[in-house]
């Protein structure tokens, strides 16, 4: 008989149990590795949406910062801190909503995260539209300013969602063909 220590959150507990000699000798099953091309596609589908979302955040934040400065009559540092907080809160809340598929939590957490996503999206849309409207000189410019102002936060939200979803995705296994049957 061998003793096996129990670990939780990196801490070894004082309680130990015995493990049968046969169980201790068993090796864990080796995981099948994804083909290299599939790994490249998987990591591209996971990281590229996040990189694009970060790029779009970099475009959105100056608009939010200037909008906060104008509305709140605050300085540049306060405006930028508000912009970073709003866009970051949106992404974090969306990550929480994505993780809720994997974990169980109270319904208030889901509703709070959804409320944060909705509220920050609407605020971001309004301030982006306001910033884009400053450059509009005709009706076409107004339509494009409103469209771009609304689409920018929605793209950030959608890209962060798809990046998170692919990170949590599980590979679908193809059913094995039975021996002796051919197509």
MARFISE-623293 format. One record per residue (C-alpha): x, y, z; residue number from 0. Coordinates in Angstrom, 1 decimal. Layout:
ATOM      xx      yy      zz  resi
ATOM       X       Y       Z   NUM
...
REM end
This chain:
ATOM      xx      yy      zz  resi
ATOM     0.0     0.0     0.0     0
ATOM     1.2     3.5    -0.8     1
ATOM     0.0     6.8     0.6     2
ATOM    -1.3     9.4    -1.7     3
ATOM    -1.4    13.1    -0.7     4
ATOM    -4.4    15.1    -1.6     5
ATOM    -3.7    18.6    -3.2     6
ATOM    -6.2    21.4    -3.4     7
ATOM    -5.2    24.8    -4.9     8
ATOM    -1.5    24.0    -4.7     9
ATOM    -1.7    23.0    -1.0    10
ATOM    -1.0    19.5     0.3    11
ATOM    -3.6    18.4     2.9    12
ATOM    -2.7    16.6     6.1    13
ATOM    -5.2    13.9     5.3    14
ATOM    -3.9    10.9     3.4    15
ATOM    -5.5     7.8     2.0    16
ATOM    -4.1     4.6     0.8    17
ATOM    -3.9     3.6    -2.8    18
ATOM    -4.0     0.0    -4.0    19
ATOM    -0.7    -1.1    -5.4    20
ATOM    -2.3    -1.9    -8.8    21
ATOM    -3.9     1.6    -9.0    22
ATOM    -0.6     3.4    -8.4    23
ATOM     1.1     1.4   -11.1    24
ATOM    -1.4     2.4   -13.8    25
ATOM    -0.2     5.0   -16.3    26
ATOM    -2.6     7.7   -17.3    27
ATOM    -3.9     7.4   -20.9    28
ATOM    -2.0     9.4   -23.3    29
ATOM    -3.9    12.2   -25.0    30
ATOM    -4.1    12.1   -28.7    31
ATOM    -2.5    15.1   -30.2    32
ATOM    -4.2    17.2   -32.8    33
ATOM    -2.5    17.2   -36.3    34
ATOM    -0.2    20.3   -36.7    35
ATOM    -2.5    22.0   -39.3    36
ATOM    -5.5    21.6   -36.9    37
ATOM    -3.5    23.1   -34.0    38
ATOM    -2.5    26.1   -36.2    39
ATOM    -6.1    26.6   -37.2    40
ATOM    -7.3    26.2   -33.6    41
ATOM    -4.9    28.7   -32.2    42
ATOM    -5.6    31.1   -35.0    43
ATOM    -9.4    30.8   -34.3    44
ATOM    -8.6    31.4   -30.6    45
ATOM    -6.1    34.3   -30.7    46
ATOM    -6.8    36.2   -33.9    47
ATOM   -10.3    37.3   -32.7    48
ATOM    -8.7    38.6   -29.5    49
ATOM    -6.0    40.4   -31.3    50
ATOM    -8.6    42.1   -33.6    51
ATOM   -10.7    43.0   -30.5    52
ATOM    -7.7    44.6   -28.9    53
ATOM    -7.0    46.5   -32.1    54
ATOM   -10.6    47.8   -32.2    55
ATOM   -10.4    48.7   -28.5    56
ATOM    -7.4    50.8   -29.4    57
ATOM    -9.6    52.6   -31.9    58
ATOM   -12.6    53.0   -29.5    59
ATOM   -10.8    54.2   -26.4    60
ATOM    -9.7    57.6   -27.7    61
ATOM   -13.4    58.3   -28.7    62
ATOM   -14.6    57.2   -25.3    63
ATOM   -11.9    59.2   -23.5    64
ATOM   -12.7    62.4   -25.4    65
ATOM   -16.5    61.8   -24.9    66
ATOM   -16.0    61.4   -21.1    67
ATOM   -13.9    64.6   -21.0    68
ATOM   -16.6    66.5   -22.8    69
ATOM   -19.5    65.2   -20.9    70
ATOM   -17.9    64.9   -17.4    71
ATOM   -15.7    68.0   -17.7    72
ATOM   -12.8    65.9   -16.4    73
ATOM    -9.1    65.9   -17.4    74
ATOM    -7.4    63.7   -19.9    75
ATOM    -6.2    61.1   -17.4    76
ATOM    -9.7    60.7   -15.9    77
ATOM   -11.2    60.4   -19.3    78
ATOM    -8.7    57.7   -20.4    79
ATOM    -9.2    55.8   -17.1    80
ATOM   -13.0    55.8   -17.7    81
ATOM   -12.5    54.7   -21.3    82
ATOM   -10.2    51.8   -20.3    83
ATOM   -12.5    50.8   -17.4    84
ATOM   -15.6    50.8   -19.7    85
ATOM   -14.1    48.8   -22.5    86
ATOM   -12.3    46.4   -20.1    87
ATOM   -15.5    45.8   -18.1    88
ATOM   -17.3    44.9   -21.3    89
ATOM   -14.7    42.3   -22.3    90
ATOM   -14.4    40.8   -18.7    91
ATOM   -18.2    40.5   -18.4    92
ATOM   -18.3    38.8   -21.8    93
ATOM   -15.6    36.3   -20.6    94
ATOM   -17.7    35.6   -17.5    95
ATOM   -20.8    34.9   -19.7    96
ATOM   -18.7    32.5   -21.8    97
ATOM   -17.3    30.7   -18.7    98
ATOM   -20.8    30.3   -17.3    99
ATOM   -21.4    27.6   -19.8   100
ATOM   -18.6    25.6   -18.1   101
ATOM   -19.4    26.4   -14.5   102
ATOM   -22.4    26.7   -12.2   103
ATOM   -23.1    30.0   -10.4   104
ATOM   -26.1    31.9    -9.1   105
ATOM   -28.4    33.5   -11.7   106
ATOM   -27.6    36.9   -10.3   107
ATOM   -24.0    36.6   -11.7   108
ATOM   -25.3    35.8   -15.1   109
ATOM   -27.7    38.8   -15.0   110
ATOM   -25.1    41.1   -13.6   111
ATOM   -22.6    40.2   -16.4   112
ATOM   -25.3    40.5   -19.1   113
ATOM   -26.2    43.9   -17.6   114
ATOM   -22.6    45.1   -17.7   115
ATOM   -22.2    43.9   -21.3   116
ATOM   -25.4    45.7   -22.4   117
ATOM   -24.7    48.9   -20.4   118
ATOM   -21.1    49.3   -21.5   119
ATOM   -22.0    48.4   -25.1   120
ATOM   -24.7    51.1   -25.2   121
ATOM   -22.4    53.7   -23.6   122
ATOM   -19.6    52.8   -26.0   123
ATOM   -21.9    53.0   -28.9   124
ATOM   -23.2    56.5   -27.9   125
ATOM   -19.8    58.0   -27.3   126
ATOM   -18.3    56.5   -30.5   127
ATOM   -21.3    57.8   -32.5   128
ATOM   -20.8    61.2   -30.9   129
ATOM   -17.1    61.2   -31.8   130
ATOM   -17.7    60.0   -35.4   131
ATOM   -20.4    62.6   -35.9   132
ATOM   -17.9    65.4   -35.4   133
ATOM   -16.3    64.5   -38.7   134
ATOM   -19.6    64.1   -40.6   135
ATOM   -20.2    66.9   -43.2   136
ATOM   -23.2    65.5   -45.1   137
ATOM   -26.0    63.0   -44.7   138
ATOM   -23.8    60.1   -46.0   139
ATOM   -21.2    61.0   -43.3   140
ATOM   -23.9    61.0   -40.7   141
ATOM   -25.1    57.5   -41.7   142
ATOM   -21.5    56.2   -41.8   143
ATOM   -20.7    57.8   -38.4   144
ATOM   -23.8    56.1   -36.8   145
ATOM   -23.0    52.8   -38.4   146
ATOM   -19.3    52.8   -37.4   147
ATOM   -20.1    54.0   -33.9   148
ATOM   -22.6    51.2   -33.3   149
ATOM   -20.6    48.5   -35.1   150
ATOM   -17.3    49.2   -33.3   151
ATOM   -18.4    48.0   -29.8   152
ATOM   -20.5    45.2   -31.4   153
ATOM   -17.4    43.9   -33.2   154
ATOM   -15.3    44.1   -30.0   155
ATOM   -18.0    42.1   -28.2   156
ATOM   -18.4    39.5   -31.0   157
ATOM   -14.7    39.0   -31.4   158
ATOM   -14.1    38.5   -27.7   159
ATOM   -17.0    36.1   -27.6   160
ATOM   -15.7    34.0   -30.5   161
ATOM   -12.2    33.9   -29.2   162
ATOM   -13.4    32.7   -25.8   163
ATOM   -15.7    30.2   -27.3   164
ATOM   -13.0    28.6   -29.4   165
ATOM   -10.7    28.5   -26.4   166
ATOM   -13.3    26.4   -24.6   167
ATOM   -14.3    24.3   -27.6   168
ATOM   -13.9    20.6   -27.5   169
ATOM   -12.8    18.6   -30.5   170
ATOM   -15.5    16.6   -32.1   171
ATOM   -14.3    13.0   -32.6   172
ATOM   -15.1    11.3   -35.8   173
ATOM   -16.8     7.9   -35.4   174
ATOM   -14.5     5.1   -36.2   175
ATOM   -15.3     3.1   -39.3   176
ATOM   -16.1    -0.5   -38.7   177
ATOM   -13.6    -3.0   -40.0   178
ATOM   -14.4    -4.6   -43.3   179
ATOM   -16.6    -1.8   -44.5   180
ATOM   -15.4     0.6   -47.2   181
ATOM   -17.0     3.4   -49.1   182
REM end
